[in-house]
Amino acid sequence: MRRTPRRDCPNATNGSPRARTAGVRDERYHRRVALSLPAKKTLTLEAARFTLAACEAEAIKNNWRVVIAIVDDGGHAILVTRLDGAQWSSIETAVEKARAAIAWKRPTRLLEESINNGRTAFLSIAQGMAVLQGGVPIEVDGTFIGAVGVSGVKAADDEVVALAGVHALKAALG
């Protein structure tokens, strides 16, 4: 027995709006519109390596054994380096500090201070991010392009290492 589609069924091929308009172009959705996309600055591997070298130089100058992580604007690791003698537990912490700095577009010191001053709600939204001092975002011409996270010594010293890299990159870019 052959079945024919019902006319009152919206998915039926003989009466559906889709079947009636098959091959017809709906101009409401296909008008030419003048669009433009912004030119987006990104953190290149070369720039990340330059930043990492400046961080490493600062850490070595002070004899600090740290892990240094550089992430892009999406919080994805570009480079991670563990200096000789740095504890392995600092690897994830450095990456998570950098991720927090770019996610909130501010140094993680400010996040840690907020928590220490009673804003413990920050802890509930930390999802893979360390809200500890030592993460610094990289901002170029008003655009956040990545971040540096450092872990391994006192938190204030971690931030000194991260800032050395960020300042060196900004100076090199002019």
Buried (B, 14 or more C-beta within 10 A) or exposed (E): EEEEEEEEEEEBEEBBEEEEEEEEEEEEEEEEEEEEEEEEBEBEEEBBEBBBBBBBBBBBEEEBBBBBBBBBBEBEBBBBBBBEEBEEEBBBBBBBBBBBBBBBEBBBBEBBEBBEEEEEEBEEEBEEBBBBBBBBBBBBEEEBBBBBBBBBBEBEBBBBBBBBBBBBBEEEEE
